[in-house]
Amino acid sequence: MVAVWNPLDYIAQRWTPSPRILRRAALSAVVMTVVIIVTGGAVRLTGSGLGCDTWPKCTDDSLFATPEQGLHGAIEFGNRMLTYVLSAAVGWAIVAARSVKPRRRGLTRLAWSMFWLVVVNAVMGGITVHLELNPWTVAVHFLLANALLTVTVLVWQRTREGDASARPRVPRPVRKLSWALIVATVVLIALGTTVTGSGKHAGDSSEVPRMPWDWIDAAHVHAAAAWLVCALAIAMWLVLRVVDAPDDTRARARDLLIVLLAQGGVGYVQFFTDVPEVLVGVHMLGSALTWIAVLRLALSLRERPVRDPAIPAQADPADPALSKA
């Protein structure tokens, strides 16, 4: 009899997820990460960043928001509760990854990294509250959320592939251009935190310190980085057509251009309309979708063939879209 050392082993011995369930579990982690990024922004935009006085409790005496804390307390506490939904989605993805047959250790380790990022970012959220929304910790909190988004997208992609070594689908110069696009997008997202950290919507109605520069100057630098990302994205779209890249790769380059066009439009409208809260929230959603589009484009430039047909993450007859991924 095989010894069962932990609950994951116990579940894995008795359950094998279908390819569709595995992919849905990974996708749920992606979706919930985007949700937590957007709702975290909503906490700041509604001035509810200190709606709960402390962390991990909401007050010194209560784990939950109290009536005295009003709407701000309810919003901040509600966002904290969404962390548990995110944790459940990540947990489902970990269990599903561990339970596939044959066992995929690389996928399981990658899935576990999502859990640790959730923990680290939750602690950073607590530090941010204790430091009364210091803009530098707010920026780190947001960047860690994007790190989690990166890993969830990687896990989602790996559930659609085998475990063989990755092999390129396009020439090396195209892959280098993709790396340039990734780096430029990381810089763009980081510069976005400098606009937030120096501008309006500090996260609370009280006096919150801001980063030591003018937010309009930061917005101009951020816009310059955005134009660089757009130029690289257009170059990728053109180059992929020249090298006759696979159809799905060219489609993802097109999708990225569409997202960038929408995101840029929202960015300029919010700048010239005195950064209304609703548009800032939409811009945060666009930031997450842009990063996902950049990652999916980069991941489509290589493939991991399935060598063992028994691996459940390969072709699912009920999901024709898988063969195009």
N, C-alpha and C positions, 0 to 999 in steps of 0.2 A: 504493500500500500504506500502511495506517495504521501509524504508529510506535507501538510499545509502550514506555511510559515506566517502568512498574513492574510487579511481579508481579500486583497486583490488576487492572490493565488487561488483562494477558495472560489471566488467568482469566475476566474478564468478557467477553472477546471469544469465549471458547470454551464458556461455560457460562451457562445461564439457569436459576435455581432456580424450581421450581414454587411457587405460593402456600403450599402446605403446608410445604415445606422452609424457606421464608423464615420462616414463623411458628414452626416448631419450632426453628430456629436462635436466634431471639430468645428463645423460651421457655427454651431451655437456659441462656442467660445469666441469666435470672431465677432459675431453680432453683439454679444453682451459686452465685449470690450469697447466697441463703438458706442454702445448705449451709455456705458459708464463714463466715457470721455465727454459725451454730449451733456449728460446730466451733471457731471462735475462742473462743466462750464455754466450750466444753468444755476447751480448753487452760487457761483461767483457773480453771475449777471443779475441775480435777484438780491444781492447783498446779504446772502444767507451763510457766508463762509464761516462766521462765528455764531451761527444759530444754535449750535451745541457748544457749551462753554469749554468743554474739555474732551479728552479722548483716552481710553476707549469708551468711557461712559459719556452720556450727553450732558449731564451735570455732575457735580461732585457727589450727589446723593441718588441719582437716578440713571439707569441705563438708557431709559427712553426719554424722548422729548416731553416736556411738561407744558401745560396750558399757558403758563407764564411766558414761555419762550415764543409763543405765537406762531405765525406762519413761517418765519425764518427758521425756527427750530424744527418745524415739521419738514421743511424742504431739506435741510441739512441731514436730519435723521433719516429721511426717506432715501437720500442718496447713499448713506451708509448701509441701509438695508439692501440696496441693489448690489452691494459688494458680495452679499451672501448668494444672490442669484448668479452673479458672475462666478463665484466659487463653485456653485453647483454645476454650472455649464463646464467649467474647467475640469471638475471632478468626473463628470460624465465622459469627457473626452479622454481622460487618463485611464478610466476603467475600460472603455472601449478599445483604446490602443493596447492595453495590457492583455486583453482577452482575445485578440485576433489569433488565428492559427494559420501557419506556424507562428511562433512568437517573434515579434519585431522589436528587438531591444533598442535599436536606434530611434524608432518612432516613440517608444515608451519613454525613453530618457528625454526626448524633445518635449513630449507632452508634460512631463514632470516639471520642466523648466517654467512652464506657464504658472504652475502652482506657486513656485518660489517667487516669481515676479509679482503675483498677486499679494503675497505676504509682505514683500519688501515695500510695495507701493502703499499698502494699507498702513504700514508703520510710518512711511513718509507723510501720508495724509495726517496721521496723528501729530507728527512733528510740526507740520504746517499749522495745525490748530494751536499747538502750544506756543509757537512763535508768532501767533496772531497774524497769520497770512503774510509772513515775510515773502516778498515777491520772488526771491531766489529759490526758496523751498517750494513755492507754488510752481515755478518753472520746472524744477526737478520732478515734482509730482506729475506734471503733464508729460514730460519726456519719458518717465518710467511707464506711463500708460501707453505711450507709443511703442516702447520697447516690448511691452506685453502684446500689443497689436501685431508687431512684427513676428513674434514667435507663434501666435495663434494662426496667422496666415501661413507660416511655414508648415505648421502641423497639418492644417487643412490641405495644403498642396501635397504633403507626403502621404496622406491617406489615399490620394488618387494615383499614387505611383508605387513602384516596387522598391526593393532595397538594393538593387544593383548600383554600381558606380555611375554617377551622372556623366552623360556624354553630351557634347554641344550640338545644337541644331543650326547654329549660324557661325560665320567666320569669327575669328578672334577679335578683330578690330570692332566688330559690332558689340561683342561682349564687353570690351573696354569702354565703349560709349555708354553702355548700360550702367556700368559702375560709376561713370561720371554723373549720370542722371541720378543715381541713388545718393551719391555724396551731396550733390547740389540740393536734392530734396531734403536731406537731413539738415543741411545748413538753413534751408528755407524754414523748416519747422522750428528749429532752434531760434532763428531770428524773430519768428512770430511771438515767442515768449517774451522777447525784449519789448515788443510793442505792447503786449498785455501788461507786462510788469511795470511799465513807465506811464501807461495811459489811464483811461477811465476804467470804471467797473473793477475797483480794487477788491471787491468781494464782501465788503461790510460797510455799513453806514458810518462807522467810526473812522478815526484817522488811521489809515494804513500806510506805512512807508512805501515809496515807489522807487524804482530803479533810477539812478542818478543821470538821466538824460531826457531830452524832450521826446515825447512819444511820436510827434510828427516826423522828426528826423529818423527815428527808428522805423517808422512806417515806410519812409522813402527807401531805406536800405532793404527792408523786407520786400518791397515791390521790385527792386532791382534784382534780388535773388529769384523772385518769381518769374521775371522775364528770362533769366538765365535757364531756369527749369523748362520754361515753355520752348525756348530755342533748342534745348537738348531733346525735348520730346518730339518736336517737329523733325529734327535731324534723324532721330530714331525711326520715325514713321517713314521718312523718305528712304533711308538706308535699307530698311527691311524690304521695301518694294524693289530696290535695286538688286539685292542679293536673292530675291525670290524666296523670302522666308516663308515658313508654313503659314497657312491661312489663320490659324488661331493666334499666332504671335502677332501678325499684322492687325488682327481684330483688337487685341489688347493694347497695341500702340494707338489705335484709333480711339478706343475707350478712354485712354489716358488723356488724349487731346480734348475730348468732350468734357471730362471732369475738370481739367485745367481751365477751359474756357468758362465754365459755369463758376468755378471757384474764383477766378480772376474778376469776373463780373460782380460777384457778391462783394469781393474785397474793395473794389473801387467805389461801389455804391455806398457801402457802409462808411468809407472814409469821407465821402463828400456829403453824407447825411448825418454827420456828427455821431458816428458809431452807435446806432440804436441797438438795444439788447438783442432783439430778435435776429437781426442780421449777423451779429457777432456769433450767436449760437449756430446759425446756419453755416457760417464760415468755419466754425470748429468741426461741424459735421463734414464739410467739404475737405478740411485738412485730413481727416481720417480716411475719407474715400480716395483722396489723392495718393496718400501713402500706400493704401491697398492696391491701387491701380499700378503704381510704380513697381511694387513688389511682384505682382502677378505678371507684369511684362517681363521683368528680369528672370523670374522662375520659368517662364515659357521659352527662354532661350536655350534651355537644356532639358534633358529627359532622363528618367531612370527606368529603363526597361524592366519588366517583370520577368524574372527567369524561372520562378516556380509558379506554375499556374494555380497552385493551391492557396497562394497568398490572397486573402479576401479583399485586399485593397485594389486588385486589378479589375479588369472589365466586368461590369455588371450588366447583363442583357437588358435589365429593366431601366437602365440609365444610359441612353444613347449619347448623352452629352459628355459622359466620361471619356469616351474614345477621342473626343476633340480637345480635351483639356491639355 
